Structures are given as C-alpha cells and as structure tokens.
C-alpha cells in the first residue's frame, strides 16, 4: 500500500521552531509520503518572549531528509507583499508542482484596546490575513487541476469561541481567516480544491509559563494541553483523499476546550 500522500507536494508555512506546530505538520507530511517546501521566518520568533530556535530550520530540514523526505526550505518575511507568490514559485521550481498549501504561519502580538497601535494592526493583517490570501491566490494560479489532492488549510485561533481582549491585532486578523474559509471553499471546490480551517486550541509549543499550563489543564475536559502532534493528525486527514468531500469547515482540535 502506498503512503497516503505519495507523489504529493505540500507547502508548509511557519516552521521556524522544532517544538511548534509547523514542524509537526512537516514531519507528518513527510511520514505520509509527501515532498515538502518549508517556509520559515525566525526574526518573528526572536521578537517574542519564547525566542527563536537557533539553527531550527536547518536542523529540521536535515531531520526530514534523514527520514527519507524530499524537502526544500525558504526563509521569507510574509509581510512583504511579493513573498507569497515567490514562495509558491520556489516550491514549483524545486519540486515540480504543488498539491497542497498549509498556511500555518502567524504573527503574534499582545495589544489590548488601550495599547493598540495602527502599526501593529497593519503588520498583523499583512502577515496573518493578506499573506494568507495571497498564498492561496498563488497556489490556485499554479495548481494543476488534473492532479488529485488539491488542498488549502488555513489556521485560525479561538476568538470565535471566547473573548481574547489582550490580543486584538492577532484576534482580528485570525477572525478574518475563519470567515474567509467558506468563501474560498465555494470558489475553489469546482476545481477540486478543498479549503478548510484549523483551530489547534491551546497548544503546548513552549510559550506558556507554569501557571498558564496548569490553568489550561484544569479547565480542559481532556485534562491536558493540545500538542502539535494532535494538530498534525487532523491536518494529515484533511490532506488525504479521505477528506475530499470536506470543505468550507473550521475544525477545532482541542480536547473539548471550545465546548466548555
């Protein structure tokens, strides 16, 4: 039996840290037989409290190639309006075609109403919303509709389940992706491309402190945090042929967190 993603090419954005979701998505895609173009942008993580992963992208590429994967890598600032098209062009040039886009990247920012700035709003929209739409545009423009497995996966957050008043630029830009999912799905389904959106829930990627970890464990019906591997399992199914009739959906993988 062949691997479920044999001969498929997947672009995975936002894979700068080996402990985070993008790396888990890439590992699972390679395990399922896909060739992968990894996108990273370490300077964003360097600005955050959790910091960058030194040599993370290089080490991840080496790990995936050692596992037998055909893997390429491109570092790009998705705040640059030309970066999405360049990323898809690089993937096609290196790997021959692109069957799936997993737009996992995100800019995080902590600004409440009193500290909100126009600059951060613009940058969060540029990276989280504009870049994602331009990635989908570039993916659709180059996609070979005669090939099976056309897939687009967007990533949102928990703003549609509960308030996130301390992260307004992030909340607004992620909410836009949630709402765009259905419109993109309707537009692309006639071409055999499904579009779905994933909410990974509170996900333990190394950013939470001990108090935050304990609070989520206590409140979650599943009695633990979500993990990048949990998210990768869902994404693997959505990328597979078994999910070819599922489109326009936003799916939370969170152990019941969003159903409390």
C-alpha positions in Angstrom: 0.0 0.0 0.0 1.4 3.4 -1.0 1.7 6.2 1.5 -1.4 8.5 1.6 0.5 11.5 0.2 2.8 9.7 -2.2 3.7 12.0 -5.1 2.0 15.0 -3.4 3.9 18.2 -2.8 2.9 20.3 0.3 3.9 23.8 1.2 4.0 24.3 5.0 4.5 27.9 6.2 5.6 28.9 9.7 8.0 26.1 10.6 10.8 28.1 12.3 10.7 26.2 15.6 11.2 22.5 16.0 8.8 22.3 19.0 5.9 24.1 17.3 3.0 23.2 15.0 4.7 23.8 11.7 7.5 21.4 12.3 4.9 18.7 13.4 2.9 19.3 10.3 6.0 18.8 8.1 7.1 15.7 10.0 3.7 14.1 9.4 3.5 15.1 5.8 6.9 13.5 5.1 5.9 10.4 7.0 2.8 10.2 4.8 5.0 10.3 1.7 4.8 14.0 0.7 7.6 16.2 -0.6 7.6 19.4 1.4 8.7 23.0 1.0 9.2 24.5 4.4 8.8 28.2 4.9 10.3 29.9 8.0 10.9 33.4 9.4 13.0 33.3 12.5 13.1 37.0 13.1 9.5 37.0 14.3 10.2 34.4 16.9 13.3 36.3 18.0 11.0 39.3 18.9 8.7 37.1 21.1 9.1 36.0 24.7 9.8 32.4 23.7 12.6 33.4 21.3 13.9 31.9 18.1 15.1 28.3 17.7 18.8 28.6 16.8 19.5 26.5 13.8 16.0 25.2 14.0 15.1 25.4 10.2 18.4 23.8 9.2 18.1 21.1 11.8 14.5 20.4 10.8 15.4 20.1 7.1 18.2 17.7 8.0 15.9 15.6 10.2 13.3 15.3 7.5 15.8 14.4 4.8 17.4 11.8 7.1 13.9 10.4 7.4 13.7 10.0 3.6 11.8 13.1 2.8 12.3 15.3 -0.3 12.4 18.7 1.5 13.3 22.2 0.4 13.4 25.3 2.6 12.9 29.1 2.1 13.1 31.8 4.6 10.8 34.7 3.8 9.1 37.7 5.5 5.4 37.3 4.6 4.9 41.0 5.5 6.5 41.6 2.0 3.6 41.5 -0.4 5.7 39.8 -3.0 6.8 36.9 -0.7 3.7 34.7 -1.1 4.0 34.4 -4.9 7.7 34.0 -4.7 7.3 31.2 -2.1 4.9 29.2 -4.4 7.1 29.8 -7.4 10.1 28.5 -5.5 8.1 25.4 -4.5 7.1 24.6 -8.0 10.6 25.2 -9.4 12.2 22.9 -6.8 9.5 20.2 -6.6 7.7 20.3 -9.9 4.2 21.1 -8.7 2.3 22.0 -5.6 -0.8 20.0 -4.5 -1.4 21.5 -1.0 -0.9 24.7 0.9 -0.8 24.6 4.7 -0.8 28.2 5.8 0.3 27.7 9.4 2.3 30.9 9.8 1.1 33.6 12.3 2.3 36.9 13.7 1.6 37.1 17.4 1.0 40.3 19.3 -0.3 41.3 22.7 -2.1 44.6 22.5 -5.4 45.4 24.3 -7.6 48.3 23.3 -5.7 50.9 25.4 -2.3 49.9 23.8 -3.5 49.2 20.3 -1.4 50.8 17.5 -2.0 51.3 13.8 1.4 49.9 13.0 0.7 46.6 14.8 -2.7 46.3 13.2 -1.3 46.8 9.8 1.5 44.3 10.3 -0.7 41.6 11.8 -3.2 42.0 8.9 -0.3 41.9 6.4 1.2 38.7 7.8 -1.8 36.8 9.0 -4.6 37.8 6.6 -3.1 39.4 3.5 -0.2 37.0 3.1 -2.5 34.0 3.5 -4.9 35.3 0.9 -2.0 35.9 -1.5 -0.6 32.5 -0.8 -4.0 30.9 -1.7 -4.1 33.1 -4.9 -0.6 32.0 -5.9 -1.4 28.4 -5.1 -4.6 28.3 -7.1 -2.9 30.1 -10.1 -0.3 27.4 -10.4 -2.3 24.3 -9.4 -2.7 21.5 -11.9 -6.4 20.7 -11.7 -5.9 17.3 -13.3 -4.0 16.2 -10.2 -5.8 14.8 -7.2 -5.5 16.1 -3.7 -5.9 19.9 -4.1 -5.9 21.2 -0.6 -5.7 24.5 1.2 -5.6 24.6 5.0 -5.9 27.9 6.9 -5.3 28.3 10.7 -7.4 30.4 13.0 -7.5 30.8 16.8 -10.1 30.6 19.5 -11.6 34.0 19.1 -14.9 32.5 17.7 -15.3 30.5 20.9 -14.4 33.1 23.5 -13.1 36.6 24.0 -9.3 37.4 23.5 -9.2 41.1 24.6 -5.5 41.2 25.2 -4.6 40.2 21.6 -6.7 42.4 19.4 -4.5 42.6 16.3 -4.0 38.8 16.4 -7.7 38.2 17.1 -8.9 40.4 14.3 -6.6 39.0 11.7 -7.3 35.4 12.6 -11.0 36.0 12.7 -10.8 37.2 9.1 -9.3 33.8 8.1 -12.1 32.0 9.9 -14.7 33.9 7.9 -12.8 33.7 4.6 -12.8 29.9 4.7 -16.3 29.4 3.3 -15.9 31.9 0.5 -12.6 30.4 -0.6 -14.0 26.9 -0.4 -17.0 27.7 -2.6 -14.8 29.4 -5.2 -12.2 26.6 -5.4 -14.3 23.4 -5.0 -15.3 23.3 -8.7 -11.6 22.9 -9.4 -11.3 20.0 -6.9 -9.5 22.1 -4.3 -10.9 21.9 -0.8 -10.4 24.7 1.7 -10.7 24.2 5.5 -9.6 26.0 8.6 -8.0 24.5 11.7 -8.2 25.8 15.3 -5.5 24.0 17.2 -6.8 25.1 20.6 -4.4 25.9 23.5 -1.3 24.2 22.1 1.8 23.5 24.1 4.6 24.9 21.8 6.8 26.2 24.6 5.3 29.7 25.2 3.3 29.2 28.3 4.5 29.6 31.9 3.8 27.0 34.7 0.7 28.9 35.8 -0.7 29.1 32.4 -0.1 25.4 31.8 -1.8 24.4 35.0 -4.8 26.6 34.3 -5.4 25.1 30.9 -5.1 21.5 32.2 -7.6 22.3 35.0 -10.1 23.8 32.6 -9.9 21.5 29.6 -12.2 18.5 29.6 -9.4 16.5 28.1 -7.3 17.4 31.2 -4.2 18.4 29.1 -3.0 20.9 26.5 -3.3 20.2 22.8 0.0 19.2 21.2 1.5 19.9 17.8 1.1 16.2 17.1 -2.6 16.4 17.8 -2.9 19.1 15.2 -0.8 17.2 12.7 -3.1 14.2 12.9 -6.1 16.4 11.9 -4.2 18.1 9.1 -2.9 14.7 7.8 -6.5 13.6 7.4 -7.7 16.8 5.8 -4.8 16.5 3.3 -5.7 12.9 2.5 -8.1 11.6 -0.2 -10.5 10.5 2.6 -11.3 14.2 3.1 -12.0 15.1 -0.5 -15.7 15.9 0.3 -15.0 18.1 3.3 -14.6 21.8 2.6 -15.5 25.2 4.0 -15.2 23.9 7.5 -13.5 25.3 10.6 -12.5 22.4 12.9 -11.2 22.7 16.4 -8.8 20.0 17.7 -8.7 20.9 21.4 -10.0 18.0 23.6 -13.3 19.8 24.2 -11.7 23.2 25.2 -14.0 25.1 22.9 -17.1 23.2 24.0 -17.0 24.1 27.7 
